[in-house]
Amino acid sequence: MISHAPILAILLPLFAAFLMPVIGILSRRRGIKRAREWFAIAVVLAEFAVVASMLPAVWGGQVLVYQLGGWQPPWGVNLAIDGLNLLVALIVAGIGTLVMIYSFVYMERDTGLDQYYTLFLLIVAGMMGVALTGDIFNLYVFFEIMCISSYALVAFRRKWQSIEASIKYMIVSSLGTSFILLGIALLYGLVGSLNIADLAQKLGQVSPSAVIVPLALFVTGLGIKIAVVPLHMWMPDAYQAAPSAVAALFSGATATVGIYAMVRVVYTLFGAFAIGIMLAALGLVTMVIGALMALAQRDLKRLLAYSGISQVGYVLLGIGLGTVLGIQGGLFHLFNNAIYKTMLFMIAGAIIYRVGTSNMDQLGGLWKNMPVTATLFVVGALAISGVPPFNGFASKWMIYVAGIEAGQPVFTIIALITSALTLAYFLKALNSIFLGQRPKHLSDVKETPLPMMFPIMLLAVLCVVFGVLPQLGIDIVRPAQEAVMNSGGYISAVLGGA
């Protein structure tokens, strides 16, 4: 299973995406209800099982190298899986599975669901390809698959707001991919290779001044993809306009893949640990601006979008510090953020499903109608704000301590203040949605349906488990941290010991 697991992780959702329209047509002709939904859920469950099958080998210290066509790297295309990208693949598969289950009920009122599930599986295939590829050009190709599917999913409901947001997202994101493609072209012209391990080895023998421009192009292009400030202008509109199931996938999985690409390129490909302080500073600006903008929002989904921008800043801060504790804390926070941010967007979708709006000015007093949903929102809000004993506190604490140990106490102070801001805007959201006076037209609102509630409750349990038992989360991310700090092991494994 392990020998072919890397390619299966990509091919499963890719082939299933092309089969989805056929499944939809056959199910309607034969009168089989929910066939496409069950098929899609079966595919993502199989995807999760394939990714999980690689855990023992990679966590045991191996780097799995899959050679397409039998070509020995650096020739041909290969997949290379170490602790870093396996962590990302695990997040993608896990979040993809939960969002697919959530979509079972959440999307039932929509039309064109054949297209929805096709695009959903395509974006999963694209994310998995970005995570597992060992070839820089194919990283770009899979990014394009992921992004093109994303544009269509943002505009899925064909409303003016969603179409406008999709076009804005497409224009800005295409600019980012253009920067990435230009950076790839410059690297190929410089050393004549596209294999990440081979490029990393050869760039180590090139004058540092020769790689400044391609490095800057990659950082800018990927900065657009992960919406760091000031390159974040597309994200709030896209997340607000997209169906909440799609926004949950974006916030939990797509953002994770973008940050992975940044880490892989900057630290493994370029070995540019020296610019870590720049990433940390960029993270500080991103977390503060994101939190301040979230504080001013009156729409829950828009608030969550800016909150997501702020959380990306924490991850960049930890990873940018470049220490063992900092990188562990940053990756642990990446893992935690995928959990509670997906959960919060699902809760926003549950509110919209029952009430029809996420405008907090039109809500209030929903705790009486949706007590379980309200309780889960409190768990997510406390987790993302870094309040013990939830998982967000564990990873943020590691980042705080790492900042002090790295001689940057100012970074820690700013991060602490931002956490206070995070708690403030979530308390505002809690009061606006679940407390206070309930409008008369909301008196008949019902609790969230159980199939939608299940993935939310599971994520809430994880928020508690990784908060009470933080060592469990640290053990999960430690192989990823070791992979970041040991790029030589990755290069040697891919190039056969060279």
Protein Blocks (a to p, Z undefined) as FASTA:
>chain_A
ZZmmmmmmmmmmmmmmmmmmmmmmmmmmnopghklmmmmmmmmmmmmmmmmmmmmmmmno
pacdddehhiacfehjdddddfklmmmmmmmmmmmmmmmmmmmmmmmmpghklmmmmmmm
mmmmmmmmmmmpcbfklmmmmmmmmmmmmmmmmmmnopaklmmmmmmmmmmmmmmmmmmm
mmmmmmmmmnopabfklmmmmmmmpcfklmmmmmmmmmmmmmmmnopafklmmmmmmmmm
pcfklmmmmmmmmmmmmmmmmmmmmmmmnopmklmmmmmmmmmmmmmmmmmmmmmpcbfk
lmmmmmmmmmmmmmmmmmmnopaklmmmmmmmmmmmmmmmmmmmmmmmmmmmmnopabfk
lgghklmmmmmlmmmmmmmmmmmnopafbfklmmmmmmmmmmmmnopaklmmmmmmmmmm
mmmmmmmmmmmmmgcjddfklmmpccddfklmmmmmmmmmmmmmmmmmmmlmmmmmmmmm
mmmmmmmlmmmmmnnoZZ
